[in-house]
Amino acid sequence: AKAIEMFLHCQPYQVIIGKTTEEAIAFSNQRQVDLILLDAMLQGKKFFEISRCLKEKEETANTQILVVAGSEFFDHNYKQFEIWSNDFLIKPINVHELRTRVKALLKKKAFWDKLYADPKGSVRAAITDSLTDLANDSYFRYFLEHEIKRSLRDNSPVALIMMELKDVKYNPNCMGHLAGEELLKDLGTLIKENIRDVDLGARYKEKQFGIVLINTDGNGALLVADRLKGLIQNHFSMNTENISEKSLALHMGLAIYPNDADSMDLLINQ
């Protein structure tokens, strides 16, 4: 602890040493703490309970947890580290790496604090795609990663439906770009109005969409995909004044965590 305090000396933040983990948690309950650095090897399995305590309380949910551990301890507990920490360092600690990680985590904490301070304004603007009113790519990835971690904790599946609008040929007599935007808006509305509040619809890329279904297995996801497919097909068949109907193609696929992939990027690719 003294070595780490020395490494972080003269940096633009206050460093406080807790003699025990309980003391550190008690301190974080009394005032705002931006980051807690824990030695997982000293705490053993108790570390995960400490992290759970911090993450599940609203007052400390955004507090960043930086974990220090030996490579062998990390290898044996990799999944738990993914769930309960924001970042980690392998011993022995390098002073420059420590400062870099701390700086990045404090920036992240400041960002989330700013968003939560104005939930009706800045949060919505930061996480929403302005054209479709769905979640944007950044929030989609954050939400999906969060639900994968929840899936690990609760042993419940997470389903992902991906869509891509392809081969759209616009009527040359109309404003093709505007017509295409209307299609994307309509698709966003159909997605948003036909999934549960706990689920998430997002514009992943220009013409790609993602839907995250909480606690949903393959059969449940297939029902949602089929229903959306029918609604979208019906809507497009009645609203194609500016677009050649024969050229429209909506590609859809679904994958389930953890059955089809063991990470967020693999799940999206699958």
C-alpha positions in Angstrom: 0.0 0.0 0.0 2.8 2.4 0.8 4.5 1.6 -2.5 1.3 2.3 -4.4 0.8 5.6 -2.5 4.3 6.6 -3.4 3.7 5.7 -7.1 0.6 8.0 -7.1 2.3 10.8 -5.2 1.8 14.3 -6.7 -1.0 13.1 -9.0 -4.2 15.3 -9.2 -6.2 13.3 -6.7 -6.2 12.3 -3.1 -5.0 8.8 -2.1 -6.2 7.3 1.1 -5.1 3.9 2.5 -7.6 1.7 4.3 -5.9 -0.6 6.8 -8.7 -3.2 6.2 -11.2 -3.7 3.4 -14.0 -3.1 5.8 -12.5 0.3 6.6 -12.2 1.2 2.9 -15.8 0.2 2.2 -17.0 2.2 5.2 -15.1 5.2 4.0 -16.7 4.9 0.5 -20.1 5.0 2.2 -19.3 8.2 4.0 -18.1 10.3 1.1 -17.6 10.0 -2.7 -14.8 7.7 -3.7 -14.0 7.6 -7.4 -11.7 4.5 -7.4 -10.9 1.6 -5.1 -7.7 -0.3 -5.7 -7.8 -3.8 -4.1 -5.2 -6.6 -3.8 -7.2 -9.6 -4.8 -4.5 -12.0 -3.6 -4.6 -10.6 -0.1 -8.4 -10.9 0.0 -8.7 -14.2 -1.8 -12.3 -15.2 -2.7 -13.6 -12.5 -0.4 -12.6 -10.0 -3.0 -15.6 -10.9 -5.2 -18.0 -10.3 -2.3 -16.4 -6.9 -1.6 -16.8 -6.0 -5.2 -20.4 -7.2 -5.2 -21.1 -5.0 -2.2 -19.8 -2.0 -4.0 -21.4 -2.6 -7.4 -24.9 -3.5 -6.1 -25.3 -0.3 -4.1 -26.6 2.8 -5.9 -24.2 5.1 -4.1 -21.1 3.2 -5.1 -22.2 1.6 -8.4 -20.1 3.9 -10.5 -17.0 3.6 -8.3 -14.2 2.1 -10.4 -12.6 -1.0 -9.0 -8.9 -1.6 -10.0 -7.7 -5.0 -9.0 -4.1 -6.1 -8.4 -3.3 -9.8 -8.6 -0.6 -12.3 -9.6 -0.9 -13.9 -13.0 -1.7 -17.3 -11.6 -4.5 -16.0 -9.4 -5.9 -14.1 -12.3 -5.8 -17.1 -14.7 -7.8 -19.2 -12.2 -10.4 -16.5 -11.6 -10.6 -14.8 -15.0 -14.4 -14.8 -15.4 -15.0 -13.4 -11.9 -12.5 -10.6 -12.7 -14.6 -9.8 -15.8 -17.8 -9.5 -13.8 -16.6 -7.7 -10.7 -13.8 -5.3 -11.6 -13.4 -2.4 -14.1 -9.7 -3.1 -14.7 -6.8 -5.1 -13.3 -3.0 -5.0 -13.0 -0.7 -8.0 -12.9 2.1 -8.0 -10.2 4.7 -6.7 -10.1 3.2 -3.2 -10.6 4.8 -0.8 -13.0 4.5 2.8 -11.9 3.7 4.2 -15.4 1.1 1.5 -16.1 -0.6 2.1 -12.7 -0.8 5.9 -13.3 -2.2 5.3 -16.8 -4.9 2.8 -15.6 -5.9 5.1 -12.7 -6.2 8.1 -15.0 -8.4 6.3 -17.5 -10.7 4.9 -14.8 -11.1 8.3 -13.2 -12.0 9.8 -16.5 -14.6 7.1 -17.0 -16.0 7.7 -13.5 -16.3 11.5 -14.2 -18.1 10.7 -17.4 -20.7 8.5 -15.7 -21.1 11.0 -12.9 -21.9 13.7 -15.4 -24.4 11.6 -17.2 -26.2 10.6 -14.1 -26.4 14.2 -12.9 -28.8 15.1 -15.7 -30.7 11.9 -16.5 -33.3 13.6 -18.7 -30.8 15.5 -20.9 -27.2 14.4 -21.2 -27.8 10.7 -20.6 -30.4 10.4 -23.3 -28.3 12.5 -25.8 -25.2 10.4 -25.0 -26.8 7.0 -25.5 -29.4 7.6 -28.2 -29.2 7.5 -32.0 -30.8 10.7 -33.2 -32.3 9.3 -36.4 -34.0 6.1 -35.1 -34.4 7.1 -31.4 -32.9 3.7 -30.5 -29.8 3.2 -28.4 -26.5 4.1 -30.2 -23.6 1.8 -30.9 -21.6 2.8 -27.7 -24.5 2.1 -25.4 -25.5 -1.1 -27.2 -22.0 -2.5 -26.5 -22.1 -1.3 -22.9 -25.5 -2.7 -22.3 -24.7 -6.1 -23.9 -21.5 -6.4 -22.0 -23.4 -5.6 -18.8 -26.0 -8.2 -19.5 -23.4 -10.8 -20.3 -21.9 -10.2 -16.9 -25.3 -10.5 -15.3 -25.8 -13.8 -17.3 -22.6 -15.1 -15.7 -23.8 -14.2 -12.2 -27.4 -15.4 -12.6 -26.8 -18.4 -14.9 -29.5 -17.0 -17.3 -29.2 -16.7 -21.1 -29.0 -13.5 -23.1 -30.3 -13.5 -26.7 -29.0 -11.2 -29.5 -30.9 -10.5 -32.7 -29.0 -8.6 -35.4 -30.6 -7.1 -38.5 -29.2 -5.5 -41.6 -31.1 -3.6 -44.3 -29.5 -4.4 -47.6 -29.9 -3.8 -51.3 -32.0 -0.7 -51.0 -32.4 0.9 -54.4 -34.1 4.3 -54.3 -36.6 5.7 -56.9 -34.6 8.2 -59.0 -37.6 10.5 -59.1 -37.5 10.9 -55.3 -35.1 12.1 -52.7 -33.4 8.8 -52.2 -31.4 9.8 -49.2 -34.5 11.1 -47.4 -36.4 8.0 -48.3 -33.7 5.8 -46.9 -33.8 7.8 -43.6 -37.5 7.3 -43.4 -37.0 3.6 -43.7 -34.5 3.6 -40.9 -36.8 5.7 -38.7 -39.7 3.3 -39.4 -37.5 0.3 -38.6 -36.4 1.9 -35.4 -40.0 2.6 -34.4 -41.1 -1.0 -35.1 -38.3 -2.4 -33.0 -38.8 0.0 -30.1 -42.6 -0.6 -29.9 -42.4 -4.4 -30.1 -39.8 -5.4 -27.5 -40.1 -5.4 -23.7 -39.0 -2.4 -21.7 -36.2 -4.4 -20.1 -34.8 -5.3 -23.5 -32.7 -3.0 -25.8 -33.1 -2.0 -29.4 -30.1 -0.2 -30.9 -28.7 1.1 -34.2 -25.5 -0.8 -34.4 -24.1 0.7 -37.7 -25.5 2.7 -40.6 -28.1 0.0 -41.7 -27.5 -2.5 -38.9 -29.6 -3.0 -35.8 -29.2 -5.0 -32.7 -31.8 -6.2 -30.2 -30.7 -7.6 -26.8 -33.2 -9.8 -25.1 -32.7 -10.3 -21.3 -33.2 -13.8 -19.8 -34.3 -15.2 -23.2 -33.3 -18.6 -24.7 -33.2 -19.6 -28.4 -36.9 -20.4 -28.6 -38.0 -17.1 -27.1 -35.6 -15.2 -29.3 -37.0 -17.0 -32.4 -40.5 -16.0 -31.5 -39.5 -12.3 -31.1 -37.6 -12.4 -34.4 -40.5 -14.0 -36.3 -42.9 -11.5 -34.9 -40.7 -8.6 -35.9 -40.1 -10.1 -39.3 -43.8 -10.2 -40.0 -44.5 -6.7 -38.7 -41.6 -5.2 -40.7 -42.6 -7.1 -43.9 -46.1 -5.9 -43.5 -45.0 -2.3 -42.9 -42.6 -2.2 -45.9 -45.2 -3.7 -48.2 -47.6 -0.8 -47.5 -45.0 2.0 -47.4 -42.8 1.7 -50.4 -43.8 4.8 -52.5 -40.2 6.0 -52.7 -38.5 2.7 -52.8 -38.5 -0.3 -55.2 -40.1 -3.0 -53.1 -38.3 -5.8 -54.9 -35.0 -4.4 -53.9 -35.6 -4.4 -50.2 -33.9 -7.1 -48.2 -33.7 -7.4 -44.4 -31.2 -10.0 -43.2 -31.8 -11.2 -39.6 -29.8 -13.6 -37.4 -29.8 -14.5 -33.7 -27.3 -16.0 -31.2 -27.5 -16.9 -27.6 -25.0 -16.3 -24.8 -23.4 -18.5 -23.6 -24.5 -21.4 -25.9 -23.3 -19.8 -29.2 -20.4 -17.6 -27.9 -18.4 -16.9 -24.8 -17.7 -13.2 -25.3 -19.5 -10.1 -26.5 -17.7 -9.7 -29.8 -18.0 -13.4 -30.7 -21.7 -13.2 -29.9 -22.2 -10.2 -32.3 -20.1 -12.0 -35.0 -22.1 -15.2 -34.6 
